[in-house]
Amino acid sequence: MWVHEINPIALELGPLKVHWYGLMYLVGFAAAWWLGVKRARKPGSGWSEEQVSDFIFWGAMGVVLGGRMGYVLFYNFDKFLSDPLWLFAVWEGGMSFHGGLLGVIAVMYWFGRQHGKSLMEMADFVAPLIPVGLGAGRLGNFIGGELWGRVTDGTWGVVFRHAGDLPRHPSQLYQFALEGVVLFVALWWFSSKPRPRMAVSGLFLLLYGVFRSVVEFYREPDGHIGFVAMDWLTMGQLLSLPMILLGALMLGFAYQRSDLKRV
């Protein structure tokens, strides 16, 4: 058993406090840019380094705005109805991956229209760039001592002071391993060879949905929501189910259609 005593604040400059979680966002965006440039330099990528830089900027906007809106609408809709302006209270924290994903999809559609790229072309290029940011974000959650897991009697349990004195699953690290490391390795390897259009993005949706659903069995449900059905289904699992179904359909369709362009 280990007691979590990590300071979530990385740097204090007078009244300004820089949190590790915020720095992890910067790490994720920087890694996505570097990996995107690496992919753009491959012959026939169809991307320039300038396009990658532009997309990362707008994609970051989609992550932040979509993540905030998703958190408010998916996890705190009642509070939003009673106080709609709370949507803009970003300083209070609260981000949702599924909302951030929808924000990025909207940016991909808009950016693709501007640069003559289809949504699937955009998605297949962008998907392998995402896991590093996901992993960094989960490390930020762990350092900040938030989004902890359920109580465990395992020797690897961690006591998060804000959650009481009982050891809990470090579910943030489980997500770091699966959504960050394993998902990145799988997508980077899979996309390193020509694949049918939408196969890469389909695999991303499928694997993320499965990984997130598995970890949800060890992660403490949000206190104000609890289980949404059957005393075990969480909001994270409910939101991941469409990703699993859509990802599987996309993979199946990609390999059925032999006329789809390989990327």
N, C-alpha and C positions, 0 to 999 in steps of 0.2 A: 504493500500500500504506500502511496506517495501523496503528500499534501501539496496542492497547487498553491504556490506562493510567488508566481511570476508577476512582475509589475506590468500591467497592460500598456503603460505609458513609456514610449521609447525615448522621448525627449521633451523637456520643458524649457520654454523660452519665455520667461515672465508669465503672463496669463495664458500664453499659447501652449497647448499640450498636444503633442503628436503621438497618436496611438499606433501600436504595432499593427493593428487591424488595417488602418488606413495605409500604412507602408506596404502591407501585403498586396493591396490593390495596385499600387505602383509597380511592385515586382511582377504581378500578373500581366499588366499592360505592357511593360518593358519586354517581358519574355515573349508575349504574343507578337510584338513588333519584330523582335530578333528572329523568331522562328518564321514569321511571315516573309521577311526579307530573304531568308535562307531558301524558302520555297519559291519565291518569285525569281530567284537567280537561276533556277533550273530551266533548261531549254524547253520552250513550248509551254511555259507556265501560264502565259497570257496575262501576267501581272507585272507591273513595274514597281520599283521600290517606292516611288512617290505615291502610287495608289495604295500600297500597303500602309504607309504612314498616315495617309488621309483616312483610310478606313479605320485604323486603330483609334484615331481621335474620335470619330463619330461613333464607333462601336463602344468606346468608353462611355459616351453620353447615353447610349442605349442601355448599357449595363446599369448605370447609376439610376437613371430615371425609371427604367422598367423595373429594376430591382426594388426601388422604393414603392412604386405603384403596386407591384405584386404583393409586397409585404402588407400594405395597407388593405388592399382589396381581398386577398386570399386569407389573411390571418387576423385582420382587425377590421372587418367590414362594419361591424356594429359601431365601433368607435368612429369610423369614417362617416357613417350616417348621422351620428349625433354632433360631429364636429368636422365638416368637410375640409376646413382649412388645415386640419392636422396632417393631411396628405403632404403638405409642404414643410412640415416640422422635421426636416432631415437631420437636424442636430440631435434629435432624440434617438437616432439610430433605427435600425430595422431594415433589412434587405432580404429579398426572396430570390433564390436562384431561378425559379420558374418564371418569375416576372422579368428578371434580367435577360433570360433567354428570349422571351417574347420581344423585349426591347431590341435585342441584337437582330432578331429576325426582321423586325420592321426596318432597322437601319440597313440590313443586307438588301432588302427589297428596294429601298430608295436608292442606295448606292449603286446597285446593279443597273437600275434604270438610267442613272447618270452616266454609267461607263459601258453600257452595252453588254451586261452580263446577266444571265438568268439567275433566278433565286437559287436553283440547285447548284449552279456553277459556283456561286458565292459560298453556299453552305459547305460544299465539298472542300473548298480551299480553306475556309475558316475553322471548320470543326477540329482539326488536329492542333490548332493554336490555343484552344480553350482550356484543356485540362491543367496546364501549369498554373493558370490563374485560379482555377478551382482549388487546387492543392494548396496554393499560397493562402487563399482565403480561409481554408480550414485550419491551417496553422495559426492564422490570426485569431480564429475563434478559440483555439486551445490556449494560446497565450493570454487572451483576454478573459479566459475562464467563463465562457458563455456557450450556450447550446450543448450542455453536458449530457452524458448518457444516463441510463437507468442504474439503479443500485445493483452492485455485484459483490459477490464474496470471493472473486478471483484475486490473486495476489497482485495483478496488474491494475487493480482499481485505483482511482485517483479521488481524493477528497477535494471537492470544489467548495470553498468556504461559503459562497453565496447559495449553495444548494444544500447546506447542512453539514453534518459530521460523518455521514456514511460514504464509503467509497463507491465510486460510480465508474461505469465504462467510459474510457476516454474516446467517445464516439467521434469526436472531431478528428482524432488521429486515424480512426478506421476510414473515415471519409477521405482524409488526406491520402491514405494508401491506395484506396480503390478509385476514387474520382480524380485524384491527381496523378499518382504514379502509374498504376495499372492501366488506366484509361489512356494516358498519354502514350505509353509504350505500345499499346494495342493499335491506336489510331495512327501513330507515326509510322509504325511498321506496315500497317495495312495500306496507307496512302503512299508508301514509297514505291509501289508498283502500279501500273495502269489498272484502274477499276472502272466499272460502268458508272455513268453519272448517277448520283444520289446514293451510291453504295456507302461511301465514306460517312456522309452525314446521317444515313440510316443507321450505321453501326454506332455512331456517337449517341443517338437517341436511345437505341436499344440498350447499350451497355450502361449509360448513365442511369437510365430508369431502373435497371436491375440492381445496380450497385446502391443507389439511393434507397430503394425499397428494402434491401437486405439490412443496411445499416439502421434504418428506422426502427427495426426490432430491438436495437440496443440504445437508441437515442430517446431521451425523455421527451414525451410530447409537450407541446406548448401548453403551459398551465391554464390559460384562458380558453383553450380549445379542447384539450384532452384527445380522446379517441373519437373519430367522426363516425365510426360504425363498428358493430360486432365486438366491441371492447378490445380491438387490436389494430384496426385500420387507422393510420394517422393521416393528417393532411398531406404530408410529404409523399406518402405512398399513393394517395388518391391523385395527386397532381402528376406523379411519375407514371401512372398506368397508361395514360394516352401516349406518353413518350415511347413506352415499350411496344405498344400496339402499332403506332405509326412507324417506328424504326424497323420493326419486323416486316411490315408491309412494304416499306421502301426498299429494303434489302431484297425481298422476294421479287418485286417488280423490276428492280435494277438488273438482276441476273436472268429474268425471263425475257427481257427485251434486249435481244442481241444487237439491235440497231442503235442502242444508246451509245453515245460517245464515251470512250474510255478516257479517264483522266488520271 
